[in-house]
Structure formats: C-alpha cells, structure tokens
Amino acid sequence: MNRAITLFIIIVSTLLSGCGKSDEMNENSRVFNMQINRIFSENQDAVFYIQGRNKIIAQDKESGSRYDAVKNPFASFFDVGTVFYIYDNNLYYIRNKETYTQAGALQESTSIVEIDWDTYDERIIYELDTRIKKEAFLGTIKSDSRSFSRIISFFLDNKYIYLVEGTTSGSKINKVDRQTRKAETILEFPRNIEQIAFDGKYIYYVNLRFQVVRLDVETKENFIIPDVVTRNMMLKDNQLLFLNPRDNGRIYAMDLNDFSLRKITEDAAYTFHYDDRYIYYSNEDDNKYLYRIDFKAKSNQKVAEVVSNRIAVFQNHKELHVLSDKGTFVVDKEIFEVNILE
C-alpha cells in the first residue's frame, strides 16, 4: 500500500513539474517586445531566428541542431516574410504570394500561418490581399477601400490578432477578433512605429514626444506613463525597462504597479535585452562591448569584446545572439565563449 502511494506521489509530482515548465514558457510568450521578438523568440523545444530572407531557423535546445522551421513542401512557391511570432508553443509566420511580371515581383497576398509545433501542420489564420485591397479571414472576403498597407509585425492573445501595419501615412495597429472576424483599428501613428510591447492587456508604445504610452486593447484608452522619456524600452513582468536619456542613456527600471524608478546601470547603454537573471547590454562607455548586470544592480561584468548593435537573449537557453558590424555572434552565457553564427 505504501509503495502504491509513493508511486502515485512521484507520478503526480512529475506531471506538476512538467506543467510548471509549460506554464512558465506560455506566460513568457505573453510578453511581446517587438524590436526583438519579431525576429528572435523561443518555445519549449527550440529557439527561432531569421536568417537572411525566406528562412526561419529553429535550433533544438537539447541537441543544438539547426533546421528550417517552415517544413511546407511547397515553400519554394511563396516568400517567407522576415517577422514571426511564438504563442502557446506554436510558430506563426508571414507568407507572401508573388506574381512575376516584366516590371518584377508583384505581391498578391500576405498571410499569417500557424504551425502546430507538435505535428508541423499548417493553417492560414489571416490573409491580406494586397493586389485588390481586400481582406480575408479564414476564407471570408470583405471589400476594403483603405490605402495600401503591409504587415510590419504581429502578435496574438486568446481572442485577437494584432497587426502592426505600415501605411502610406505612417503606421497603425489593427485588432482582428479570431472568432467573429471583425477588424478594428486601435492605434494610428503618423510615423513608422518601432517601439511596441504587449503584456496581454496593454500595448505600450513610444509617442512622438518619446513618452511611453499605455494603450488598453479593449477600451482604447491611452495613459502616459509618468516620468519616462526614452527611445528604447521593453517589458519584463510588471517592469518597464528603458534607456534614460535624462541620465546619459543608462538603463532604468520602473515598477508599473506604483511607477517607482530605480537605476540599473552606471554605464551608458546603446541597447539591451534580458533573461530571468541578467540584463545584457551594449556598453557605450566601453566600445559598445557586451556586458551584463543582475536586476539588483550588483553583479556587473564584461561578457565579450564584441560590438553589440542588437542583443537577443533567450530565456531558457544557454546562448544569446549578438548582431554586430561583422556579423551575428553566438555567445555562451555560462562560459562567455563567442562564435560566429554560420
């Protein structure tokens, strides 16, 4: 009897620990920082990144093997876009259909395709017909007389697809209901919008005055975050991390519950990204080399003498990527070994 109880406890503990990991990854996938997550992301099994054009690479976290994430046998007949999204362990990517004429390639349609990462089955969840300016959602077509737009980025929650679109007059965010198929513009911006973050309830963006604005996706109510001016910001849990130009570009953190501020770095930073333990940043005071600091602002160290123009840190993976003038480098977060990404 005792043996049976012990076996039962072991089985339940194993199941709960597995669920915990899944829930943790799913919760992490709710936070979207556009400047990084549209070209670098991860799920439970792999990390993903864009390699050139027409290719999304997946790297297995256990074996380290790399392969083309889009396994569609007809992939040669369409163009894979340069942005993607991970949600609930599935991969979503842009598929462009093109017709070639004497004038060159004419883009006919742009689709968002879901890949079930367990089966690799694909299905189109959204389609924008760029040739005749009509939209189709799961096969339903409706006329649209709006000006031409292109999908710059996108992200999802349980109810909606959010499309960040570039237009002839700037950019906008459209919210598309995944069940009713109704589309609604929730933000219009007079320029290309580059700084966007999403926590599942609010979209955060930088306005023309470099203030961070919080947009409620249900009510469309805007709220300006107090005491923050920046060109570069990201969300982490309930914190807003940003470069503070009022303090020579040092990294600050704001608690979004009470709007309290604290300084993270004494160094000026060019860019940054983070995992659960450290913020990795490009140190402007040291040739833009790669540094890291913990969230308590105590442990600060140089990681690699690599000029870091963009940093992509994977949460549950031992490597990070650095985009430099000399290419993309892979850095081991434990031993600081640096290799060129091939």
PyMOL commands that set and color helices and strands:
alter all, ss='L'
color gray80, all
select helices_A, chain A and resi 2-30+34-37+75-77+245-247+284-286
alter helices_A, ss='H'
color red, helices_A
select strands_A, chain A and resi 32-33+40-42+46-50+56-60+66-68+79-87+90-101+104-115+122-129+134-137+140-143+149-156+160-167+170-177+183-189+196-198+202-206+211-216+222-229+233-236+239-244+250-255+261-274+278-283+289-294+300-304+310-313+319-324+327-332+338-340
alter strands_A, ss='S'
color yellow, strands_A
deselect
rebuild
show_as cartoon
